[in-house]
Amino acid sequence: MSTDKLSNEAQSQPSCKCAVSGWVSYNWDEIETRPKKYGKYFVHRKDGKMHWETWNGSGWAYNGNVITFWMEILPPCH
């Protein structure tokens, strides 16, 4: 099988290997850095701790003043 055919087959296969969307820098004063919908997000705090936190649509349920980054964890590819 030629390398061209292999590369074409590889391109036709889903390339999803990671289900993480990436970290978003959080700043309360910048609306575009806030999550768009209610839900649980993985957060990073100023003290270096990381854990799950709930965004209630208008703010973080806890630790709102110390969250510096957040990310949405997506379900695995099917």
C-alpha distances in whole Angstrom, upper triangle without the diagonal:
4,7,8,7,7,11,11,11,13,16,16,17,21,21,25,25,29,31,34,35,37,40,43,46,49,52,55,56,53,52,49,48,49,47,47,48,50,48,47,45,44,47,47,51,53,54,50,50,47,48,47,50,51,51,54,53,56,55,54,56,57,56,56,58,55,52,50,46,45,41,40,38,36,34,31,28,27
4,5,5,6,9,10,11,13,15,16,17,21,21,24,25,28,31,34,34,36,39,42,45,48,51,54,55,51,51,47,47,48,46,46,47,49,47,47,45,44,46,46,50,52,53,49,49,47,47,47,50,51,51,53,53,55,55,54,56,56,56,55,57,54,51,49,45,44,41,40,38,36,35,31,29,28
4,5,5,6,9,10,10,12,14,16,19,18,22,22,26,29,31,31,33,36,38,41,44,47,50,51,48,48,44,43,45,43,43,45,47,45,44,42,41,43,43,47,48,49,46,46,43,44,44,47,48,48,51,50,52,52,51,53,53,53,52,53,51,48,45,42,41,38,37,35,33,32,29,26,27
4,5,5,6,9,10,11,13,15,18,18,21,22,26,28,30,31,32,36,38,40,44,47,49,50,47,46,43,42,44,42,42,43,46,44,43,41,41,43,43,47,49,50,46,47,44,45,44,46,47,47,50,49,51,51,50,52,53,52,52,53,51,47,45,42,40,37,36,35,32,32,29,26,26
4,6,5,6,9,10,11,13,16,17,20,22,25,28,30,31,32,36,38,41,44,47,50,51,48,47,43,43,44,42,42,43,45,43,43,41,40,43,44,47,49,50,47,47,44,44,44,46,47,47,49,48,51,51,50,52,53,52,52,53,51,48,46,42,40,37,36,34,32,31,28,24,24
4,5,5,6,9,10,11,14,14,18,19,22,25,27,28,30,33,36,39,42,45,48,49,46,45,41,41,42,40,40,41,43,41,40,38,38,40,41,44,46,47,44,44,41,41,41,43,44,44,47,46,49,48,47,49,50,50,49,51,49,45,43,39,38,35,34,32,29,28,25,22,22
4,5,5,6,9,10,13,12,16,17,20,23,25,26,27,31,33,36,39,42,45,46,43,42,38,38,39,37,37,39,41,39,38,36,36,38,38,42,44,45,41,42,39,39,39,41,42,42,45,44,46,46,45,47,48,47,47,48,46,43,40,37,35,32,31,30,27,27,24,21,22
4,5,5,6,9,12,13,16,18,21,24,26,26,28,32,34,37,40,43,45,46,43,42,38,38,39,37,37,38,40,39,38,36,36,38,39,43,45,46,43,43,40,40,40,42,42,42,44,43,46,46,45,47,48,48,47,49,47,43,41,38,36,33,31,30,27,27,24,21,21
4,5,5,7,10,11,15,16,20,22,25,25,28,31,33,37,40,43,45,46,43,42,38,38,39,37,36,37,39,37,37,35,35,38,39,42,45,46,42,42,39,39,38,40,41,41,43,43,45,45,44,46,47,47,47,48,46,43,41,37,35,32,30,28,26,25,22,18,18
4,5,5,8,8,12,13,17,19,22,22,24,28,30,34,36,40,42,44,40,39,36,35,36,34,34,35,37,35,34,32,32,34,35,39,41,42,39,38,35,36,35,37,38,38,41,40,43,42,41,43,44,44,43,45,43,39,38,34,32,29,28,26,23,22,19,16,17
4,5,8,8,11,14,16,19,21,21,23,27,29,32,35,38,40,41,38,37,33,33,34,32,32,33,35,34,33,31,31,33,34,38,40,42,38,38,35,35,35,37,37,37,39,38,41,41,40,42,43,43,42,44,42,38,36,33,31,28,26,25,22,22,19,16,17
4,7,9,12,14,17,19,22,22,24,28,30,33,36,39,41,42,39,38,34,34,35,32,32,32,35,33,33,32,32,34,36,39,42,43,40,39,36,36,35,37,37,37,39,38,41,41,40,42,44,44,43,45,43,39,38,34,32,28,27,25,22,21,18,15,15
4,6,9,11,15,16,19,20,22,26,28,32,34,38,40,41,38,37,33,33,33,31,31,31,33,31,31,29,29,32,33,37,40,41,37,37,34,33,32,34,35,35,37,37,39,39,38,40,41,41,41,43,41,37,36,32,30,26,24,22,19,18,15,12,12
4,6,9,11,12,15,16,19,23,25,28,31,34,36,38,35,33,30,29,30,27,27,27,29,27,27,25,25,28,30,34,36,38,34,33,30,30,29,31,31,31,33,33,36,35,34,36,38,38,37,39,37,34,32,29,26,23,21,19,16,15,12,9,9
4,6,9,11,13,14,17,20,23,26,29,32,34,36,33,32,28,28,28,26,26,27,29,27,26,24,24,26,28,31,34,35,31,31,28,28,27,29,30,30,33,32,35,34,33,35,36,36,35,37,35,32,30,26,24,21,19,17,15,15,12,9,11
4,6,7,10,11,14,18,20,24,26,30,32,34,31,29,26,25,26,23,23,24,25,23,22,21,20,23,24,28,31,32,29,28,25,24,24,26,26,27,29,29,32,31,30,32,33,32,32,34,32,29,27,23,21,17,16,14,11,11,8,6,9
4,7,9,12,14,17,20,23,26,30,32,34,31,30,27,26,26,24,25,25,26,24,22,20,19,22,23,27,29,30,27,26,23,23,22,25,26,27,30,30,32,31,30,31,32,32,32,33,31,28,26,23,21,17,16,13,12,11,8,8,11
4,6,8,10,14,17,20,22,26,28,31,28,27,24,22,23,20,22,22,23,20,19,17,15,18,19,23,26,27,23,22,19,19,19,21,23,23,26,27,29,28,26,28,28,28,28,30,27,24,23,19,17,13,12,10,9,10,8,8,12
4,6,9,12,15,19,21,24,26,28,26,25,22,20,20,17,19,19,19,17,15,14,13,16,18,22,25,26,23,21,18,17,16,18,19,20,23,23,26,25,23,25,25,25,25,28,26,22,21,17,15,11,9,7,5,6,5,7,11
4,6,9,12,15,17,21,23,25,23,22,19,17,17,15,17,17,18,15,14,11,10,13,15,18,21,22,19,18,15,15,14,16,17,18,21,21,23,22,20,22,23,22,22,24,22,19,18,14,11,8,7,5,6,8,9,11,14
4,7,9,13,15,18,20,22,20,19,16,14,15,12,14,15,17,15,14,11,11,13,15,18,21,23,20,19,16,16,15,16,17,17,20,19,21,20,19,22,23,22,21,23,21,18,16,13,10,7,6,7,7,10,11,12,16
4,7,10,12,16,19,21,18,18,15,13,14,13,15,16,18,16,15,11,10,11,12,16,18,20,17,17,14,15,15,16,17,17,20,20,21,20,19,21,21,20,20,21,19,15,13,10,8,6,7,8,10,14,14,16,20
4,7,9,13,15,18,16,16,14,11,12,11,14,16,17,16,14,10,9,9,9,12,14,16,14,14,12,13,13,14,16,15,19,19,19,17,16,19,19,17,16,17,15,12,10,6,6,5,8,10,13,16,17,19,23
4,6,10,12,14,12,12,10,7,9,9,12,14,16,15,14,11,10,9,10,12,14,17,15,16,14,15,14,14,15,14,17,16,17,15,14,18,18,16,15,16,14,11,9,5,5,6,9,12,14,18,20,21,25
4,7,10,12,10,11,10,6,9,11,14,16,18,17,16,13,12,10,9,11,12,15,14,15,14,15,16,15,16,15,18,17,17,15,14,18,17,15,13,13,12,9,6,4,7,9,12,15,18,22,23,25,29
4,7,9,8,9,9,5,6,9,12,15,16,16,15,12,12,9,9,10,11,15,14,15,14,15,15,13,14,12,15,14,13,11,11,15,14,12,10,10,10,7,5,5,7,10,13,16,19,22,25,27,30
4,5,6,8,9,6,7,11,14,16,17,18,18,15,15,13,12,12,12,16,16,17,17,18,18,16,16,14,16,15,13,11,12,15,15,13,10,9,10,8,7,8,10,14,16,20,22,26,28,30,34
4,6,7,9,7,7,11,13,15,16,17,17,16,17,14,14,14,14,18,18,19,18,19,18,15,15,12,14,13,10,8,10,14,14,12,9,9,10,9,10,11,12,15,17,21,23,27,30,32,35
4,6,9,9,9,13,15,17,18,20,21,19,20,17,18,17,17,20,21,22,22,22,22,19,19,16,17,15,12,12,14,17,17,16,12,12,14,13,12,14,15,18,20,24,26,30,32,34,37
4,6,6,7,11,13,16,18,19,20,18,19,17,17,17,18,21,22,23,22,22,21,19,19,15,17,15,13,12,14,18,19,17,14,14,15,14,12,13,14,16,18,22,24,27,30,31,35
4,5,6,9,9,12,15,17,18,17,18,17,18,19,20,23,23,24,22,22,21,18,17,13,14,12,10,11,13,17,18,18,14,15,17,15,14,14,14,16,17,21,22,26,28,30,33
4,6,8,8,12,15,17,18,16,17,16,18,19,20,23,23,23,22,22,20,18,18,14,16,13,13,13,15,19,20,19,16,17,18,15,14,13,13,14,15,19,20,23,26,27,30
4,7,9,12,14,15,16,13,14,13,14,15,16,20,19,20,18,18,17,15,15,12,15,13,12,12,13,16,17,16,13,14,14,12,10,9,9,11,13,16,18,22,24,26,29
4,6,9,11,12,13,11,13,12,14,15,17,20,20,19,17,17,15,13,12,9,11,9,9,8,10,13,15,14,11,13,14,11,11,10,9,10,12,15,17,21,24,25,28
4,6,8,9,10,9,11,11,14,16,18,21,20,19,17,16,14,12,10,7,9,8,9,9,10,13,15,15,13,15,16,12,13,11,8,9,9,12,14,17,20,22,25
4,7,9,12,11,14,15,18,20,22,25,24,23,20,19,16,14,12,9,10,7,10,11,12,15,18,18,16,18,19,16,16,14,12,12,11,14,15,18,21,22,25
4,6,10,10,14,15,18,20,23,26,25,23,20,18,15,13,10,8,8,6,9,11,12,13,16,18,16,19,20,17,18,16,13,12,11,13,14,16,20,21,24
4,7,9,13,14,18,19,23,25,24,22,19,17,13,11,7,5,5,5,9,9,10,11,14,16,15,18,19,16,18,16,13,13,11,14,15,17,20,22,24
4,6,10,12,16,18,21,23,22,19,16,14,10,8,6,6,7,8,11,11,10,10,13,15,15,18,18,16,17,15,12,11,9,11,12,14,18,20,22
4,7,9,13,15,19,20,19,16,13,10,6,6,4,6,9,11,13,12,10,10,12,14,14,17,17,14,16,13,10,9,8,9,11,13,16,19,22
4,6,10,12,16,17,16,14,10,8,6,5,6,7,11,12,14,12,10,11,12,13,13,16,15,11,13,10,6,6,5,7,10,13,16,19,22
4,7,10,14,15,13,11,7,6,4,6,9,10,14,15,17,14,11,13,13,13,13,15,14,10,11,9,6,5,6,7,11,14,16,19,22
4,7,10,12,10,8,5,6,6,6,9,10,14,15,16,13,10,12,11,10,10,12,10,7,8,6,4,6,9,11,14,17,19,22,26
4,7,8,6,6,5,7,9,10,13,14,17,18,18,15,12,14,13,10,11,12,9,6,6,5,6,9,12,13,17,20,22,25,28
4,5,5,5,6,9,11,11,14,14,18,19,18,15,12,14,11,8,9,9,5,4,5,7,9,12,15,17,21,24,26,28,32
4,5,7,10,12,15,14,17,18,21,22,20,17,15,16,14,10,11,9,5,6,6,9,12,15,19,20,24,27,29,32,35
4,6,9,12,15,15,18,19,22,24,23,19,17,18,15,11,13,11,8,9,10,12,14,17,20,21,25,28,30,33,36
4,7,10,13,14,18,19,23,24,24,20,17,18,16,13,14,14,10,10,9,10,12,15,18,19,23,25,26,29,33
4,7,10,12,15,17,20,23,22,19,15,16,13,11,13,14,10,9,10,11,12,14,17,17,21,23,25,28,31
4,7,9,13,15,18,20,21,17,14,15,13,11,13,14,11,9,10,9,9,11,13,13,17,19,21,24,27
4,6,10,13,16,18,19,16,13,13,11,11,13,15,12,10,12,11,10,11,12,12,16,18,20,23,26
4,7,10,13,15,17,14,11,11,10,11,12,15,14,11,13,12,9,10,10,10,14,15,18,21,24
4,7,10,12,13,10,7,7,7,8,9,13,12,10,12,11,9,10,11,12,15,17,20,24,26
4,6,9,11,9,6,5,8,10,10,14,14,12,14,13,11,12,11,13,15,17,21,24,26
4,6,7,6,5,6,9,11,9,13,14,11,14,13,10,11,11,14,16,18,22,24,27
4,6,6,6,6,10,13,11,15,16,14,17,16,14,15,14,17,18,21,24,27,29
4,6,8,10,13,15,13,16,18,15,17,16,14,15,14,17,19,21,25,27,29
4,7,9,12,14,11,13,16,14,16,16,15,17,17,20,22,24,28,30,32
4,6,9,10,7,10,12,11,13,14,12,15,15,18,21,24,27,29,32
4,5,7,5,9,10,9,12,12,11,13,14,17,19,22,25,28,31
4,7,7,11,12,11,15,15,13,16,16,18,21,23,26,29,32
4,6,9,9,9,13,14,13,16,17,19,22,24,28,31,33
4,6,6,6,10,12,12,15,17,19,23,25,28,31,34
4,6,6,9,11,11,15,17,19,22,25,28,31,34
4,6,9,12,13,17,19,22,25,28,31,34,37
4,6,9,11,15,18,20,24,27,29,32,35
4,6,8,11,14,17,20,23,26,28,32
4,7,11,14,17,20,23,26,28,31
4,7,11,13,16,20,22,24,28
4,7,10,13,16,19,21,25
4,6,9,13,15,17,21
4,6,10,12,15,18
4,7,9,12,15
4,6,9,12
4,7,9
4,6
4
